[in-house]
Amino acid sequence: MYIDEYGRRQHFNVKILNFQQSGIVQMSYWDFNGIHATQIKEEKDIDLHRFMEEKIFKISVKLVRSTI
């Protein structure tokens, strides 16, 4: 992840997972362009935006010096 000079997150990709008894399903991913659905056909009934609006996310960033 890169934080630009305006404090915006750039170059990141967060997987949004749904934990079910049958296993973990990736429902979508979030990158600097927004949320992108990756749902399979059986899960299209789930309204992703409503699902996301009902949640509170705490996102923290730790800045460290890169090493090569």
C-alpha positions in Angstrom: 0.0 0.0 0.0 1.2 3.5 -0.8 -0.1 6.7 0.9 0.1 9.6 -1.5 0.8 13.2 -0.6 -2.9 13.8 0.1 -3.2 10.9 2.5 -5.1 8.7 0.1 -4.4 4.9 0.0 -3.0 3.8 -3.4 -1.8 0.5 -4.8 -3.6 -1.9 -2.4 -6.0 -4.9 -2.7 -8.1 -6.1 0.2 -10.0 -9.4 -0.1 -13.6 -9.3 1.3 -14.4 -12.8 2.7 -17.5 -14.5 3.8 -17.0 -17.1 6.5 -19.5 -19.9 6.3 -19.7 -23.4 7.8 -18.9 -24.8 4.3 -15.8 -22.7 4.1 -14.4 -19.3 3.3 -15.7 -17.6 0.1 -14.1 -14.5 -1.4 -17.1 -12.2 -2.2 -15.2 -9.2 -3.6 -12.1 -7.2 -3.4 -11.4 -3.5 -2.6 -8.7 -1.6 -4.4 -8.0 2.0 -5.1 -10.7 2.0 -7.8 -13.4 0.8 -5.4 -15.2 -2.5 -4.5 -15.4 -5.2 -7.2 -17.7 -8.2 -6.9 -16.2 -11.6 -7.5 -19.3 -13.6 -6.4 -20.0 -16.9 -7.9 -23.4 -17.5 -9.5 -25.0 -19.1 -6.4 -24.1 -16.0 -4.3 -25.5 -13.3 -6.5 -28.5 -12.8 -4.3 -26.3 -11.2 -1.6 -26.4 -7.4 -1.9 -22.7 -6.5 -1.4 -23.2 -2.8 -0.8 -25.9 -3.4 1.9 -23.5 -5.9 3.5 -20.7 -3.4 3.5 -22.8 -0.5 4.8 -23.9 -2.5 7.9 -20.3 -3.0 9.0 -17.7 -0.8 10.8 -14.2 -1.2 9.6 -11.1 -0.1 11.5 -8.2 0.2 9.1 -4.8 1.1 10.3 -1.6 1.6 8.4 2.0 1.1 9.6 4.6 3.1 7.7 8.0 1.4 7.6 11.1 2.2 5.7 11.4 -0.1 2.7 14.4 -2.4 2.4 15.8 -3.9 -0.7 
